[in-house]
Amino acid sequence: MKREAVNFINNLIKKDAQTPFYFYEMSVLENTLKSVAALSGNYGYEVHYALKANSNDTILQQISKYLPGADCVSGNEVKKAIETGFDAKKVVFAGVGKSDREIDYALDQNIFCFNCESLQELEVINQRAALKNKTAHIALRINPGVNANTHHYITTGLEENKFGINIWELPSVLLLLKSLSNLKIIGLHFHIGSQITDLQPFRSLCLKVNEIQDWFDSQHIHLEHINVGGGLGVNYHEPDSAAIPDFAAYFKLFNDFLRLKPNQKLHFELGRAIVAQSGSLISQVLYEKIGIKTRFAILDAGMTELIRPALYQSYHKIENISAASDGNGFLYDVVGPICESSDCFGKAVPLPETKRGDIIAIRSTGAYGEVMASQYNLREIASSVFMP
Ligand SMILES: *Cc1c(COP(=O)(O)O)cnc(C)c1O
């Protein structure tokens, strides 16, 4: 972690800040936003920020200054996006289980588009829109059958996944749409998974989208936009030197391989790539425990503050920012206080000798960290702190 951030945290602790807390480096967030806004703008692409990655108000207010579009997966996210400065006319609403109440709310806000995930959902949105005498703009979320090569819990683009409509269902979808007079299809939507660091799956996605587009052409259906979702990964091993993902290569790939039709716009929904590297979870060592083969560092943070390692064995860089050097130390199992064996942030983590009271930074927690906090074991929700 950078010296400046370490000093900032040490000052807070001296002033009795209660650990654990979420720590955000706003300069990292801002530099990331400048990069993604400029590089997507070069191609005329539109990026909707995926609120589910981090919906902290301060973070959202900053993001909406650079990216006015939002990708929401619940009615409350639509509401939160609008409250924190995103443009309702640039809100997309996805999710396999939109309730009637959520659909009604989004219709009232005149959002840009519903990304629809099943035939029955199309019928329900049509009914709700008819009650309001409105036309709902929709995109079909299609399962392209592309393997994202990421953890199976965060792979979403394969058949027999709960997400999206399968390609073989498309003829019946078009037939159905003819009878739904309060829907207008304006686009196609895809999202193949998350934390994708090798760009090859995105290339496969482009080629698949080209094929699917040709089929829609043959059906004489003109689509105003293609939305390729999100999923661009970050480097969890190098949070400082690789703070900003390679957006240039990412957007260039779509420019190179995805054939847009005339007047068609390309949309993205990025979450993790925008917010992950700006956040760290800061905690203190409560106890050291030396077993037969294993040394444990027991933290005051647990899976209640960061569930990713317990939920999908994800790696986060762990640093002891109190210890004088990174020099010779030990291998530690870094664990939390929660009564679950999966409450472990990392096994055999090399750390300098680590003592009760040392401050531990768990890095790259800006995405899917604070948003997934829970009160399991009746714990308090940790506060968040922002460094300019
Ligand atoms: C989760 C999600 C995203 C964002 O994914 P990231 O990996 O955080 O970029 C985008 N679109 C949809 C539909 C999602 O479910």
The ligand as an SDF file (V2000), in Angstrom:
LIG
                    3D

 15 15  0  0  0  0  0  0  0  0999 V2000
  -22.8350   -8.1150  -12.2390 C   0  0  0  0  0  0  0  0  0  0  0  0
  -23.2480   -7.5940  -13.5450 C   0  0  0  0  0  0  0  0  0  0  0  0
  -22.4770   -6.6400  -14.2070 C   0  0  0  0  0  0  0  0  0  0  0  0
  -21.1750   -6.1180  -13.6510 C   0  0  0  0  0  0  0  0  0  0  0  0
  -20.2140   -7.1090  -13.5980 O   0  0  0  0  0  0  0  0  0  0  0  0
  -18.7070   -6.7440  -13.2490 P   0  0  0  0  0  0  0  0  0  0  0  0
  -17.9980   -8.0360  -13.3140 O   0  0  0  0  0  0  0  0  0  0  0  0
  -18.6890   -6.1510  -11.8870 O   0  0  0  0  0  0  0  0  0  0  0  0
  -18.2260   -5.7730  -14.2960 O   0  0  0  0  0  0  0  0  0  0  0  0
  -22.9280   -6.1700  -15.4060 C   0  0  0  0  0  0  0  0  0  0  0  0
  -24.0910   -6.6090  -15.9440 N   0  0  0  0  0  0  0  0  0  0  0  0
  -24.8570   -7.5280  -15.3390 C   0  0  0  0  0  0  0  0  0  0  0  0
  -26.1150   -7.9520  -15.9750 C   0  0  0  0  0  0  0  0  0  0  0  0
  -24.4670   -8.0510  -14.1310 C   0  0  0  0  0  0  0  0  0  0  0  0
  -25.2160   -8.9750  -13.5370 O   0  0  0  0  0  0  0  0  0  0  0  0
  1  2  1  0
  2  3  1  0
  2 14  2  0
  3  4  1  0
  3 10  2  0
  4  5  1  0
  5  6  1  0
  6  7  2  0
  6  8  1  0
  6  9  1  0
 10 11  1  0
 11 12  2  0
 12 13  1  0
 12 14  1  0
 14 15  1  0
M  END
$$$$
